[in-house]
Each structure stands twice: as C-alpha cells, then as structure tokens.
C-alpha cells in the first residue's frame, strides 16, 4: 500500500483506485554477441557479474549489477532476423554518487566511446554513450 492518494479511473468520479506504485525497475537487453557485450559492460563500464545462465553448457544470459542496479543481457536467438534494430526509442539512465568526470575518463581509457562529454544538465552532471548493440545509456550524478 502506498501513501499516494487514489486517482479516478479515466476521470470518472467515484471510481478511485490506488495508483500503480513500483519499487524498482529492471531491464533486459538482447545482444547480438553476448561475449562482446559482457566484456563491454564488465571491463569498460565496470559492472559486476551476478550470475550466468546456461543451457546445455552454453551461456545465453548474464545478470549484471552496477551497485544495487540489476541489468540482464541475453543472446539474441536470431528469430527476428540478423538485422534486428536494437536500442531505438529509449535510453537507460544510471544515477550514481560517483564522480561523473572520473567515470567518463575511466570508460574512455578502457576503450569506451562517449556520445557526449560530461556536462551540467538540469542540475546534474551527465554524459551519454551506447553499448555495442546501440542501446543508449546515460550516466548521471544525483541532483
């Protein structure tokens, strides 16, 4: 139960319901080359491996963590075609108390390419980059 006030359904008076109240969000990204993506998230960004999932001795997914934030990366099985576009229409924002400029420098030193250099945006320090499959990531300081 949340402390949020009830809201009317579609603006109809007398139909108040409790609003949706999530406590976390997790993402699962489908990768064209799982070993390449794993190396990038682990070695370039600094994620840790929480768990690997295998089927018949072959890894098909890896659960990663950036602090307390989970991210699942999975191997694309090819059923939607080899040219399936990934990462369009959204971005993932990771907020951290770490020094944004130092993170950007470390990522670049490890072979990462930034789409934007660290800058002050709406009260936060922010930079942007893409993973090997084109998924857009935003690394941001707390406001």
KAPERA-V345490 format. One record per backbone hydrogen bond with DSSP energy under -1.0 kcal/mol. NH is the residue of the N-H (numbers start at 0). CO is the residue of the C=O. Records with the same first field share a line. If there is no record, write none. Layout:
NH=CO, CO
This chain:
6=16
11=8
14=11
16=6
28=71
30=73
36=32
37=33
38=34
39=35
40=36
41=37
42=38
43=39
44=39
46=40
47=64
49=62
50=62
52=60
54=57
57=54
59=52
60=52
61=72
62=50
63=70
64=47
65=68
68=65
70=63
71=26
72=61
73=28
74=59
75=30
80=77
83=80
91=135
93=137
95=139
102=98
103=99
104=100
105=101
106=102
107=103
108=104
109=105
110=107
111=106
114=127
115=127
118=125
120=123
123=120
125=118
126=138
128=136
130=134
133=130
136=128
137=91
138=126
139=93
140=124
